[in-house]
């Protein structure tokens, strides 16, 4: 059947309609709208957590059978304390429905250790079930995370500042400034030596040269690390070699062949990783490991971000991906198009610890930016700090409040050492 086209018609404006919406009715409608917008995410989250608790309880009870268990919950996700309490209550209620109740250790037949973690898109809950001395099992469930509108932004703008230290034609591997008797010294590491400079009339003048002895041939794209120590002045880590300085001046340096793992932080007792002796990256084998994760992808650099109850490690993998390890899971941070260099720096801004990351790594120009990871989704927290060439090394300094950056200039081909620090506000 064919319908004839009709001209468009519009209703006339009802007189005084605006007046009907003014006053209490209009305010009430707006209040209801904002109340719904505020409550909707929390209601959605409660529904998701309830479903996850139901699924996990069913899987736990299928392993334990009816009886009493001890229940411990570790939160390694972005859920706050209130949400964790609600998740525990929901889980205990669902377990009781399946005939499983929680009790003290001396009254239980086994234990259940639940870990709440997450990826960028979903919650991941795991339960390690131990019955008696030899029956053990692990169950997992996942549930979608509520999506927030818009892109998260940093609550406090940060400013990165760079302080030029030194330049030379030979590749610089690392640089650090330390306080010593008679004034500060600049330690500069390259392939053949640790050069010690003393400040004279506003300039760094060389005071000593400590030779690095080694038997193995170093790889062409050499990397190295200078780390200050408590019981002596510093250590040097190079592929297949470790060097140890004397305690006091006059300084000496003793080097030995070594395949020991390199420290990933300035802490003597911190995380370590094995470095490929013939290459320029870490193999991915960790010592002692990040929680239950003992192996990671091969990576160029790593940084630790403290969290409540655990540490989030971020790795720049050899394949260009960025990984976040929380001790239970290894998650790829999608959309993080960073360079291969990163370092963690403590500050009085934002979350208190920021991630400094290199960006393009092109021969012409590079930059470093501060990043916050409040909810596993990275947020740029500063404007780019630009350099005239690629950032070839970025190491957290001994104080933890700055990082040494090594740049290869495009115009001269020389290497420059900088110290980068963070300040709050503009």
C-alpha positions in Angstrom: 0.0 0.0 0.0 1.3 3.4 -0.9 1.1 6.2 1.6 1.0 9.7 0.4 3.7 12.1 1.7 2.3 14.6 4.2 3.9 17.9 5.0 5.6 18.1 8.4 3.4 19.4 11.2 4.5 20.8 14.6 2.5 21.2 17.8 2.2 24.8 19.0 4.0 25.7 22.1 1.7 25.2 25.1 1.4 28.5 26.9 3.1 28.8 30.3 4.8 25.4 29.8 8.1 26.8 31.1 6.4 27.9 34.2 5.2 24.4 34.9 8.8 23.1 35.1 10.0 25.9 37.3 10.0 25.4 41.1 9.7 22.3 43.1 8.8 19.8 40.3 11.7 20.8 38.2 14.1 20.7 41.1 12.7 17.3 42.1 13.2 15.9 38.5 16.8 17.1 38.4 17.5 15.7 41.9 16.1 12.3 40.8 18.3 12.4 37.6 21.5 13.1 39.5 20.6 10.5 42.2 20.2 7.9 39.5 23.4 8.9 37.8 25.3 8.6 41.1 23.8 5.3 42.2 23.8 3.5 38.8 27.6 2.7 38.8 27.5 1.4 42.4 24.4 -0.7 41.8 26.1 -2.1 38.6 29.3 -2.8 40.6 27.3 -4.5 43.4 25.6 -6.7 40.8 28.8 -7.7 39.2 30.5 -8.5 42.5 27.5 -10.5 43.6 27.6 -12.6 40.4 31.4 -13.2 40.8 31.0 -14.2 44.4 28.2 -16.7 43.5 30.3 -18.3 40.7 33.5 -18.5 42.9 31.5 -20.0 45.9 30.1 -22.7 43.6 33.6 -23.6 42.4 35.0 -23.6 45.9 32.3 -25.8 47.3 32.7 -28.2 44.4 36.3 -28.8 45.6 35.8 -28.8 49.3 32.3 -30.4 49.7 30.2 -29.5 52.8 32.1 -28.6 55.9 34.1 -25.8 57.6 37.0 -23.9 56.1 39.2 -20.9 57.0 38.8 -18.0 54.5 41.4 -15.3 53.8 41.0 -12.6 51.2 43.8 -10.6 49.7 42.9 -7.5 47.6 45.2 -6.7 44.7 42.6 -4.8 42.7 41.2 -1.2 42.7 38.3 -2.2 44.9 38.1 -0.1 48.1 37.7 -1.5 51.6 33.9 -1.2 51.5 33.7 -3.2 48.3 36.0 -5.8 49.6 33.9 -6.2 52.8 30.8 -6.6 50.6 32.5 -9.1 48.4 33.5 -11.2 51.4 30.0 -11.1 52.9 28.5 -12.1 49.5 31.1 -14.9 49.2 30.4 -16.3 52.7 26.7 -16.2 52.2 27.0 -18.1 48.9 29.3 -20.6 50.5 26.7 -21.3 53.3 24.2 -21.9 50.6 26.5 -24.7 49.3 27.0 -26.1 52.7 30.4 -24.6 53.4 30.9 -22.4 56.5 33.9 -20.3 57.7 35.5 -21.2 61.0 38.8 -21.0 63.0 41.7 -23.0 61.8 41.4 -25.6 64.6 37.8 -26.3 63.6 38.2 -26.4 59.9 38.9 -29.2 57.4 41.0 -26.9 55.1 41.8 -23.4 54.0 40.8 -21.1 51.1 43.0 -18.2 50.1 41.1 -15.8 47.8 42.9 -13.2 45.8 41.0 -10.3 44.2 42.9 -8.9 41.2 41.9 -7.4 37.9 42.8 -6.6 34.3 41.9 -3.4 32.4 38.5 -4.9 31.4 37.6 -7.4 34.1 37.9 -8.5 37.7 39.8 -11.7 38.1 39.3 -13.6 41.4 41.2 -16.8 42.3 40.9 -19.2 45.2 43.6 -21.6 46.3 41.9 -24.4 48.2 43.9 -26.7 50.5 42.2 -29.7 52.1 44.3 -31.7 54.6 47.9 -32.0 53.8 47.9 -33.3 50.2 44.7 -32.1 48.4 45.1 -28.8 46.7 43.3 -26.9 43.9 43.0 -23.5 42.3 39.8 -22.1 40.8 39.2 -18.8 38.9 36.3 -16.6 37.9 36.2 -13.3 36.0 33.6 -10.6 35.7 33.4 -7.4 33.6 34.4 -4.2 35.3 32.0 -1.3 35.1 33.2 1.2 32.5 33.6 4.8 33.6 32.8 7.6 31.1 35.6 9.6 29.7 39.4 9.4 30.1 40.7 9.5 33.7 42.9 12.5 34.4 45.5 13.2 37.0 44.2 15.0 40.1 47.3 17.2 40.4 49.3 18.5 37.4 53.1 17.7 37.6 56.1 19.4 36.1 59.2 17.6 35.1 62.5 19.5 35.4 65.9 18.5 34.0 69.3 19.4 35.3 72.2 19.0 32.9 75.1 17.1 34.3 77.7 16.3 31.7 78.4 15.6 28.0 81.1 13.5 26.2 81.7 11.7 22.9 81.9 8.2 24.4 78.6 6.5 25.3 77.5 7.3 28.9 75.8 4.3 30.6 74.8 5.9 33.9 75.5 9.0 36.0 74.9 10.0 39.6 75.8 12.8 42.0 76.8 11.8 45.5 77.9 13.8 48.6 81.4 13.1 49.8 84.0 14.7 52.0 85.1 17.9 50.3 81.9 18.4 48.4 79.7 16.6 45.9 81.1 14.2 43.2 79.7 13.2 39.9 80.2 9.5 39.0 80.0 8.8 35.3 79.9 5.2 34.0 81.0 4.2 30.4 82.4 1.0 28.9 85.9 1.4 30.2 85.7 3.3 33.5 83.9 5.0 36.3 85.1 8.6 36.1 84.9 10.7 39.3 84.4 14.4 38.9 84.6 17.2 41.5 83.0 20.6 41.1 85.4 23.4 40.6 84.3 27.0 39.8 80.9 25.7 38.6 82.4 23.0 36.4 82.9 19.3 36.8 86.7 18.6 36.7 87.9 15.0 36.6 89.4 13.8 39.9 89.9 10.1 39.3 89.4 7.3 36.8 88.6 3.8 38.0 89.2 1.2 35.2 86.7 -1.6 34.5 88.5 -4.9 33.8 86.7 -7.7 32.1 87.4 -10.9 30.1 84.2 -11.2 28.1 83.6 -9.1 25.1 80.8 -6.6 25.8 77.8 -6.4 23.4 77.8 -3.5 21.0 74.7 -1.9 22.4 76.1 -1.9 25.9 74.1 -1.1 29.0 75.3 -0.6 32.6 74.1 0.5 36.0 75.7 2.5 38.9 74.2 1.8 42.4 75.2 3.4 45.6 75.6 1.1 48.6 75.5 1.3 52.4 78.6 -0.7 53.3 80.8 0.7 50.5 80.4 3.5 48.0 78.9 1.9 44.9 78.5 -1.1 42.7 78.7 -1.3 38.9 76.6 -3.8 36.9 77.6 -4.7 33.3 76.7 -7.7 31.2 78.6 -10.6 32.8 80.6 -8.3 35.2 80.0 -6.8 38.6 82.4 -4.2 40.1 82.6 -3.1 43.7 84.2 0.1 45.0 86.2 0.7 48.1 84.6 2.2 51.2 86.5 5.5 51.3 89.0 7.6 49.4 91.3 7.0 47.7 88.7 5.1 45.7 89.5 1.7 44.0 87.4 -0.6 41.9 87.5 -4.4 41.8 85.7 -6.2 39.0 84.8 -9.9 38.7 83.0 -12.0 36.1 79.5 -12.6 37.3 76.1 -13.9 36.1 74.3 -12.7 39.2 71.0 -10.9 38.6 70.9 -7.1 38.5 68.9 -5.1 41.1 65.8 -3.5 39.6 65.7 -0.8 42.3 68.2 1.0 44.4 67.3 -1.2 47.4 70.0 -3.8 48.3 67.3 -6.3 49.1 64.9 -5.4 46.3 63.8 -7.3 43.2 66.4 -8.6 40.9 66.4 -9.9 37.3 68.9 -11.7 35.2 70.5 -9.7 32.3 71.3 -11.4 29.0 75.1 -11.2 28.9 75.4 -11.0 25.1 72.4 -8.7 24.6 71.0 -5.5 25.9 67.9 -6.6 27.9 66.7 -8.6 30.9 65.8 -12.2 30.2 62.6 -12.1 32.2 63.8 -14.5 35.0 63.1 -12.8 38.3 64.8 -13.3 41.7 63.1 -14.0 44.0 60.0 -13.3 41.9 57.0 -11.0 42.1 54.6 -12.9 44.3 53.8 -16.0 42.4 55.2 -14.7 39.2 58.8 -16.0 38.7 59.1 -15.4 35.0 58.1 -12.4 32.9 58.6 -11.5 29.2 62.1 -10.3 28.2 62.2 -6.6 29.0 64.4 -3.5 28.7 63.4 -1.7 31.9 61.1 -2.1 35.0 59.7 0.1 37.7 57.9 -0.5 41.0 54.7 1.3 42.0 53.7 0.8 45.7 50.1 -0.2 46.4 48.2 -1.0 49.6 49.4 -4.5 50.5 51.5 -5.2 47.4 53.8 -3.7 44.7 52.8 -3.2 41.1 55.7 -3.8 38.7 55.6 -2.3 35.3 57.8 -3.7 32.5 58.8 -2.4 29.1 59.0 -5.7 27.1 61.3 -6.3 24.2 58.4 -6.7 21.9 57.2 -3.2 22.6 54.3 -4.2 25.0 53.9 -2.8 28.5 53.2 -5.3 31.3 51.8 -4.9 34.8 52.6 -7.6 37.3 50.9 -7.6 40.7 52.2 -10.9 42.1 49.2 -12.9 40.8 48.7 -11.9 37.2 50.7 -10.5 34.3 48.6 -8.1 32.4 49.3 -6.2 29.2 48.5 -2.5 29.4 46.9 -2.0 26.0 47.3 1.4 24.3 50.5 2.3 26.2 52.7 3.4 23.3 55.8 4.2 25.2 59.5 3.8 24.6 61.7 1.2 26.1 63.0 3.3 29.1 61.1 3.8 32.4 61.9 4.6 36.0 59.8 5.1 39.2 60.3 8.4 41.1 58.9 9.4 44.5 57.4 12.8 44.9 55.0 14.8 47.1 52.6 15.1 44.2 49.6 13.0 43.1 49.8 9.3 44.3 53.3 9.9 45.7 55.1 7.7 43.1 55.1 8.4 39.4 56.4 6.4 36.4 58.7 8.3 34.1 58.5 6.9 30.6 60.4 7.7 27.4 58.1 8.3 24.4 59.1 8.2 20.8 62.8 7.2 20.9 63.3 8.6 17.4 66.8 9.8 16.4 65.6 13.4 16.0 63.8 14.0 19.2 62.5 12.2 22.3 60.7 13.1 25.5 60.0 11.9 29.0 56.6 12.1 30.7 55.2 11.3 34.1 52.5 8.7 34.3 50.1 7.7 37.0 48.4 4.3 37.0 45.5 4.8 39.5 43.3 1.9 38.2 45.5 -0.2 35.9 44.7 2.4 33.2 47.7 4.7 32.7 47.2 8.5 32.8 49.7 11.1 31.6 50.4 13.4 34.6 52.8 15.9 33.0 53.6 17.6 29.7 56.5 16.1 27.7 60.0 17.0 28.8 61.8 17.2 25.4 65.4 16.2 24.5 67.4 16.6 21.3 67.8 12.9 20.6 66.7 9.5 21.9 66.7 8.7 25.6 68.9 5.6 25.7 68.9 5.1 29.5 66.6 6.0 32.3 67.5 4.9 35.9 66.0 5.8 39.3 68.7 7.5 41.3 69.8 6.5 44.8 67.5 9.0 46.6 64.4 7.7 44.7 63.3 11.3 44.1 64.8 11.6 40.7 66.1 9.7 37.7 69.3 9.9 35.6 68.5 10.2 31.9 71.1 9.6 29.2 70.5 11.2 25.8 72.3 10.7 22.5 72.2 14.1 20.7 71.1 14.0 17.0 73.2 16.9 15.9 76.6 16.0 17.4 76.3 12.3 18.2 77.6 13.1 21.7 76.0 11.7 24.9 74.5 13.9 27.6 73.6 13.1 31.2 70.7 14.8 33.0 68.9 14.4 36.3 65.1 14.6 36.1 63.0 15.5 39.1 59.3 16.2 39.7 57.6 19.3 41.2 53.9 19.9 41.9 51.8 22.4 40.0 52.9 24.7 37.2 
